[in-house]
């Protein structure tokens, strides 16, 4: 079943303090930090709108008034924005429990992700999977600056050695599709993160679907990532 003609919903998590990105976030909330000529969240809104994600809820806390004043009702971006205000930090999943009227399936994403993912393809893959949760994933290579030793646990002798190896990992992009029923596992008005939710689903032996993205992705969480994002943004769709 194709969902391109249906207006889709997204919750954007925009309540964090962005402490890792200091000093850029000293006077601005992280979603308003500019990448190129526009705030990162403005880029995200344009991409979502282009993929027919028209109904947006921003979960806000830190410097919420600035975010609300800047984006308003979303009309100039072709979307309809509502705001959900946390009166205390609730982590990455608990804020969803404060939002009324969510559809059966909807996007959840961080407000600081620079990517060229196809949101419609991600949504359709989630629907076809029948899973409660779909996680967009990306392969990252981490370089280890040391000689890595493998030790035999019984003899304590070295059984292998790798000089400054590269390790490949599948990482979460901070972009998800939720089925509303998964929120039954989330406590109300109590801090609860994405890690808590995944561990609970694994404990219950529930399927967690993945969608591998092979294009561009960058989590703008650290100053060096922010510099790279400004170098790359002109080439992102």
NORDA-V682929 format. One line per field, one symbol per residue. ss: DSSP state (H for helix, E for strand, L for the rest). psi: psi as a letter, one per 30 degrees, with the letter a starting at -180 (. if undefined). burial: I if it has 9 or more other ideal C-beta (glycine too) atoms within 8 Angstrom, else O. A space follows every 10 residues. Layout:
ss=???
psi=???
burial=???
//
This chain:
ss=LLLLLLLEEE EEEELLLLHH HLLLLLLLLH HHLEELLEEH HHHHHHHHHH LLEEEEEEEE LLLHHHHHHH HLLLHHHLLE EEEEELLLLL LLLHHHHHLL LLLLEEEEEE LLEEELLLHH HHHHHHHHHL LLEEEEEEEE EEELLLEEEE ELLLLLLEEE EEELLEEEEE EEEEEEEEEH HHHHHLLLLL LLLHHHHHHH HHHLLLLEEE EELLLLEEEL LLHHHHHHHH HHHHHLL
psi=kkgffkklkk kkjgflfhef gkgfgefkke ffkkjbflke feeeeeeeef ggjfjkkjjl dkheeeeeee fbgfefgglj klkjkkflkg afeeffffkl gkleklkkll ghkjlgkjee eeeeeeeefg lfkkkklkkk kkkkglkkkk kkfefglkfl kkjilkkkkk lkfgklkkkf fffffklkhk kkleeeeeee eeeghkkjll jkkgbkkkji fleeeeeeee efefgk.
burial=OOIOOOOIII IIIIIOOIOO IOOIIOOIII IIIOIOOOII IIIIIIIIIO IIIIIIIIII IIOIOIIIOO IIOIOOIOII IOIIOIOOOI IOIIIIIIIO OIOOIIIIII IIIIIOIOII OIIIIIIOIO IIIIIIIIIO OOOIOOOIOI OIOOOOOOOO OOOOOOOOOO OOIIIIIIII OIIOOIOOOO OIIIOIIIOI IIOOOOOIII IIIOOIIIII OOOOIIOIII OIIOOIO
//
